Amino acid sequence: MDLRSAQLFQHLASSLNFSKTSEQMYVSAPTLTRVIQRLELELGSQLFYRDKRSVKLTDAGIRFQLFVRRWLDEWHQLQLDLQLSSVELTGEIKLFCTVTASYSHLPSILDRFRLLCPKADIKLTTGDAASAIEKVRQGEVDIALAAHPTVLPINMAFRSIAKLPVHLIAPTIPCRVNDLLGQTPVPWQDIPMILPEHGPARQRLDDWLAHLGIKAKIVAKVDGHEAMVSMVALGSAISLAAAPVIQHSPVRDRVKIIATDYHFEEFDLGICMLTKRLNEPLIQSFWQVALAKS
């Protein structure tokens, strides 16, 4: 059994979904199937029950999962021990954040980190803020810059680095949305809205709608605040976005903030990682640098 096979098995044992593991571990479905079949052949035991609707661990699979977890932990600890003996920290950190955070908050952190760990490599992935916590939890990335979720997993460490105001936004161009916003009282139930699929922004919109006691007139559901700002700029609807996303958007002149009596809770932007990884020298260095005042 090689390291990659162990990692693929461990992910599949957790997800119990071949398609999900294939996608998140960047391996083709046929290759993943061959890896599992090879492990089963080497062990002489079936590791998974598989049918068209579900995947489950066999008794042998459960035992093997425990073994692989210990094996990976020991391998990881060996890497740490060897790294601690080095004068300079080396290695790679897989980092995730939104496109906006990659130029609003990340550069100052990376500048300081480069001075401390010049031989370390950063592999940056950008995407929807709402998926950040899950990517860390699944081990797809080491660290994420993300808004504090409504419920933080118990095995996750999170520290705040900034408070981000949140605003309701509308297009600036003449359109039906602005005609409705100009009415007194504002008929919020008739105004088309763009909602995030999930995450902290969706929770804040849902709380606001509950406060108003109305059901949203949804015209689109979008992943990513940058995309929501762009769609609002087209004049189709209103939505919610963090202040830095609005400020850094190439279409910021085509959206405006809507003044309301309701106060949207700020996003608590921070860095998060699995708690068990806080003692890793390279991860710990990044953590300390990110929390230090610039």
N, C-alpha and C positions, 0 to 999 in steps of 0.2 A: 504494500500500500504506500503510495507516495503522498506528499503533502496536499497536492491539488485534489486528489481523489478523496482524501479525508475531509477537506473543506466542502467539497460538493456534496458528499454524503451528509455531513452535519447540517448544511443548509436545507437539504431536502427533508431530512428527519424533522426539522423544525417547521418548514412550510407545508410539507405533505402535498406538494403541488409541483409536478414536473415542469409545467410551463413557467410558473413563477420563478423557480430556482434557475431554470435555463436563462430567463431574461435577466434576473438580478445578478447572476454570477457570470454573465457574458460567455455562455457556452451554448452550443447548438443542442437541440433536443435529442438528436440521435447520439451525439457524443456523451451527453449526460446518461442516457440509457445504457450505453456501452460501459461507462465507468461503473454504474451500479451492477450490471451483469458480471463484470470482471471481479468486483468485490465479492459478489455472491459465489462466484466460481472458486475464488481463493479460499473463502470461508467454508464452502460446502454447505451453505445454508441460505434460505431465502430471507431477505431483509425487509421486503415490503409486500403487502397484499395490494394488488392493483386490479381495478376493474374500470369500467367506463365512467363511473361516478365518483370514485374516491380512491385515496391512497392511504394505507395505514402501515405502521410498523409491526412486524412480526415479533414474537418473543425474542428471537435471535437478533432482530433489528434493534430492539430496546437495549439488549445487552451490549451490542456493538456500539450503539450511540454513546453509552456511558464510557466505554473504552476509548472511543475516538475523542470525546470531550477531554478526558484526562490526558490523552496523548498530545492533543493540540495545546492544551494548557502547559504541559511540560516543555513542549517545543518552544512555545512562546516565552516561557520563563528562561530557557536557555539563551534565547536571543537577547533577552533583557540583561542577563548576567554578563554576557559577552560585551554588550553595548556599554554597560556601566564601567567596564574595564578600559574602554577607549577614552582617549583624551578629548576628542571631538565627537559629538553625536552625529550619526549618519542614519540614513534610512529615508523612507517615504511616508508622507502624511496624505491620506486621501481626504480632501476637504470639500464640503458642499455648502453652497449659499445661493441666494437669488442673484440674478443679473445685476440688479440695483445695488445690493450689498457688496458685490464684487468691486464696485468703484466708489461706494459711499463710506464703507466701514472697513473693508478688508485690507486695502493698500497700507494703511498706517500700521496695522497688525503685522503684515508680512514684512514691512520695512524693518521693524524691530526684531522680528524673528530671524531674519536673514543675518543680522549682526550677531545674534546669539548662536545660531546654528547654520553657518554658511554652507556646510556640506549636506544639509538635509534637502530633500526634494519635495515639492508640493504638487500634488495632482488635483487640480481643481475641476469640479463639476458644478454647473449651474442648473437651476430648475425651479419648480414651484415650491414656495416656502412651506406649504402645507405638507409636503412629503418629506421634509428634512428629518423629523424625529424618527420616522419609520426607516429611513435609509440608515440612520445610525443604529437603530435597534436591530436591523437585519444584518449589520456588519458590512454593508455596501460601502460606507465611508467611515472614517475614523472620527471626524469632528464635523459639526455643522454650525453655521451661523443661522439662528432661527428664532422666531417669536415663541415665547413660552406658551405651550399648549394649555388647553383647559385642564387636562389631566396629564401630568408628567409620569411616565413609567417609573416604577420604583427602582429599576436598575440603571436609571439615567441621572447623570450629573448635569446641572445647568447653573450658569452664572450670568447675571445681567451685565451688559456692556453699554446699553443705551435705551432710552425711552422714546418711542416713535409716536407722535400724534397721528390720529386716524381721522380722515375726513370723508364726508359724503360729497361726491362730485357729480357735476352735470356738464353737458357740452356748452360751449360758448356760442355756437352758431344758432341762428333762428330755427326753431323746430317745435314740434308738438310738445316735447318734454318741457321746454321752457315756458310754453303757453300754460301748461298745467301748473308749473312751479309758481307762476305769477298770480294764480288764483288765491283768494282768501276765504276760508282756510284752504291749505294745500290738500288736494285730493290724492293723498299718497297711495291709496289703493288702486288708482287708475294710472299711476306713473310706471312705465316699463322699467324693470330693474335687471341688472346683470349681477348674478350671484357667483361667488367662488364655489367650487365643488364641495370643499370642506376646509377645515382648519380654523385658526383664530379669527380671521376676517369673516368667515361664514357665521361663526358663533356670535360675533358682534352684530352682524346684520339681523340674525334671527332674534337676538335680544331686543333690538330696536323695533322690529316688526311686532314682537310680542307686546312691547311697551305701547305701541300705537293700537294694538288690537286688530291688526289687519293681516290679510294674506297677500303676499307679494305677487305682482303681475310680472312673472319671470319671462324674459325674452331670450336669455342665454345663461348657461353655466360655463364658467371659464376657469382653467388652471393658471395661476400666476397673476400677480397684481399688475405687472407691466401690460399684459394683454387686456386686462379690464380697463385700464386707463385709455388704451388705444381704441377700444370699442366704444367707450363713452364719448371720445372725441369725434366719432363718426356721427353722433347725434341721435343714436338709437335708444339710449336709456341712461339711468343714473347708476352709480355703484359706490363702493367704498374702497379706499386705498390709503396706504401709509404715506405720510408727508414726503419722505425721501423719494418714493417711487414717483410721486407727482412732480417733485422738483427736478428730478433727473430725466423725466420722460421727454423724448423728442417732440411730443405733441402737447407739452404742458400749456402752451398758449391757447390750445383749443378746448381746455377744460377749466372749470371754475369750481370753487368750494361753495357748497350750499350751507348757509347759516341756518341752524336749527336750535331749538331749546334743549335738545337731547345731547348729552355728553357721551361720546364714544370713548370707551376705555382705551388707553394707549397700548400699543404693542410693547412688550418687554423683550427687546432684542438681546440675545445672549449667545454664548457658545455652549454646546452640549456634546456629551460623549457618554459612553458606557462607564459607569462608576468603576468597574473593575480594571479599567485601563488608565486610571489616573496616576498609577505608580510607574508607568512606562516613562523612561527618561525623555524621549523625544516628544511624546504627547504631553507630558507634564510641563515641558519647556514652553510649548505652544500655549497651553492653558494659562501659564503664569504671564506670558507676554501679552496675551489677549486681555487679561484682566488689569494689567498695569495701565496707569494713566499715561496718555501720550504726551 
